[in-house]
């Protein structure tokens, strides 16, 4: 048996509410209705129950569609919000959509309402699934000893997982907004910049392996390795993805590196693995 979709109606006119309910009952949707006509009643309903969709008139004596949108926003709930009104002009409809309404339907064109509800329910289900996936991803990433770094195309770090603390000795929040290249040992920056340019190529799935040294807060360095992946074209990511794990090479202090650089061709030998 299909679970009915619970509809919260923000409507001051009982006659109009009955008209809307009659139209929707002619559709294939299984629906249950509850009507409110002011902010307090709407807040109480949102706190007490789960709702599948909110249908709101735009202009009411004691309330408004814009105020109803604000009440929904304050609740923090992701519920499709559809304006159903006889007074919505094109300019008002645009303002409503900018304020967060998902759609609007005129009361003299109620045949559009059921398809609009079905579409918004599908899109809401997609958003909820995406949030569950993101929560799962974050739970896994935050518990890994490896670090996951997401950069914008210009190299600014947008997200870094908790594993970076063990690699750089820095909390993730201190890295967000900084440039990834600034945390790389100066001797390794040239080819890492080259790899960044290459991974931003037109091929969205191109991946490049890398190995370099990162500068830690205490002055030491740590070898890391990983695969940089271009996911800028993926709307769910929109970033350059750079998982990083501790490399197999021995980490040394900057002083030791400086000493070794004076007695060798240089402190760094470019890895044979393609960057």
N, C-alpha and C positions, 0 to 999 in steps of 0.2 A: 504494500500500500504506500502511495506517495505521501511524504510528509508535507503538509500544507505550508506554503510560504506565508509568513506573518507580515502583514502590511500595516505600517503605522501611518495613518492618515492625519495630516495637519490641515484641518478644514473646519471653518466656522459654520458652514451651511449644511444642515442635515439633509436637505433636499438634494444638494449637489453631491454629497457623499453617497447617498443612495443611488444616484444616477451613475456614478463612477463604479460602484460595486456591482450594479446590474450589468454594466458593460463588460466588466472583467469576468463575471461569472459565465458569460457566453463564450469565453475562451477556454483553452485546454488547461489553464493553470488552476492548481488547487490552492486556494487562498483563504486566509483568515484575516479579519479586519479589526482594527481598534482606532477610534477617532479621538483626537485631542484638538484644542483650539487656543492654547496659550503656552508660554514657555515653561511654566512650572509643571504642567501636565505632561508636556513632552519630555522634560528631564526625568520625571518620575517613571514614565513608560520606558525610556531608554535604560535606566538603571535597573528596572525590575525584570525586564524581558529581553529576549533575543529577537531581532527583527531582520527580515529579509530585504525589505525595501521601505523607503519613506516616500510617500506621495504628499506634496504640499501645495496648497493654494499660495498665490503670490501676495495678494492683498487681502487683509482681514482686519476687522475693527480693533482687535486687541493683540494682534500678532502680525507677522509678515513672513514671506518665504525667505527673505534674507536673514531675518532673526532666527528662523528655524535652522537654516544652514549653520549659523554660528553655534546654536545649541548642540547640533550634531557634531560639529568640529570639536567643541569643548569636551564632548563625551569620549573622544579618542577612538570611536568605533568606525570601521570602514563599512558603511551601509549605502547602497545606491540611493541617491536622492533625486527624485524626478518632480519637476514643477508641473502641476496640473491646474491651469488657470484660464479664465476667460479674458484676462486683462493684460496678458503678456505681449507687448510689442517686440519688434525685432531688437531694438536697443536694450530693452530690459532683459530679454532672453540672453543676449550676449553677456550682460553684466552678471546674470545668474550663473552662467557657465563659468565665467572667470572666478566667481566667488566659490565655486566647488560643486554646483549642480551638475549631474551627469546627463540630464536631458530635460526637455520641456515639451509638454503636450497641451494643446488648446482644448478646452472643454467641449467645443463644437466639433472636435476631431478625435474623439475618444477611441476610435478604431485603431489608432496608432499606439495606444497605451500598453496593451498586452504585449505586442512585439518589443516595445521599448523595455518593459520589465524583464522579459526573457533575455534580451541582449545584455542588460546591465547585470543580471544575476550570473550569467556566464562569465562576464568580464570580472566580476567580483570574486568568483570562484578561482579564476586564474591568478588574481592578485593574492588571494589567501594562500594558494598553493606555492606561489613564489616566495611569500614571507616564510612559510614553513621550511622551504628549501634553504633560504638564506639563514634561518635560525639554525638549521642542521649544519650547514657549512661553517657558520661561525663557531658553533660548539666544537666541531672537529678541529678547526684551525686554531682556536684558542687553547686547545689542550695538546697541541703538537709541539715538540721541541724544535722543529724546523720553523722557519719564518716564512710567511707569505706576504709579499710586498706588492701592492697595486699602485702603479704610477700613472699619472696623466701623460699625454703625448709629449708635454714639455719637461717631463722628468720629475715633477712635483709628486711627492708621496701622498696618496689619498687614504690609504688603509695599510696597516701593518699588523700582523697577528702577534700574540703575546710571546711567541717563540723568539722574537728579536731580542728580548731582554737577555737571554742566555748567550746570544751571539755578539751583541754590541754593548751590553751592559746598560742599556737605555730603556725606559718604559716606552711603549708604543706611542703614547700621546705626544711625546717629545719629538717624534720623527714625522708625524703627520704635518704636512705643510712645508717640509724641508725638501731639498733636492737630493735624490738618491746619490748622485755623483759626488756630492760633498762628503759622503761617508766612506768613499773609496780611497785607498792609499794613492797618493799622487802618482806613483810610478805605474799604476795600473789604469789610470783614468783614460788615457788616450785610446787604448783598444776597447775599453768598456763603452766609451762614447761612440766608437765605431760600431759596436754591437747594437747600441741603442738606435743608431741611424738605420742599420740593416733591418732590425726587427720592426721598425715603423714603415717598412716597404709596403707596396700596394697589396701584397699577399697577406690576407688577414690571419691565416693559420700558420704563418711562418714561425718556427721556434728556433732559438739559438742557445746552445749550451755555453756556459761561462764558468770561469774560475778566477777569483780575484781575492784581494785582501781588503777587509773593512777595518776602519779605525775605531777602536773601542774607547770608551770614556776614560779608562785608566791609562791610556797612552800605548797600550799594546795593540797588536793587530791580530786579526783572525781570518784564516783562509775560509772562504765559503765557495760553494759550487751549486749550480742549479741550471734551470732551463728557462730562458726568458721567452714568453709567448705573447704575440700580438692579439689581444682580444678587444681592441678598440671598436671594431665593427659589431661586436656582440652587445645588443642593447641591455642585456642582463649584467654585463661587466663594465664595458666601456673604458677599459684601462689596459696598460701593459702589465702583464702578470709575471712576477719574478719570484718563484719559490726559491728559498735559500736554505741550505743546510751546511753544517760545519764540514769544511773540506778535509781531505786526508793529509794535507801538508801540515807541518809543524808550525804553530803560531809562535812568533817571537816578539820581543819588545822593539820599539822603534830604534832604540839605541843599538841593539844587536844588528838590526837591518842596516843602519847607517854604517856600522863597522864592516859588515860583510860587503857593502857596496864599494868600499874603498879597496877591497882586496880581491874583487871579482869584476866581471864585465858589467855587473849591475845587480840590484837587489831582486830582480824579477826575471824569470825566464818564461816567455809566452807559452802557455799550455799547448800541447799538441792537439787537444780536443778542440774542434771548431767552436768559435765563439758565436 
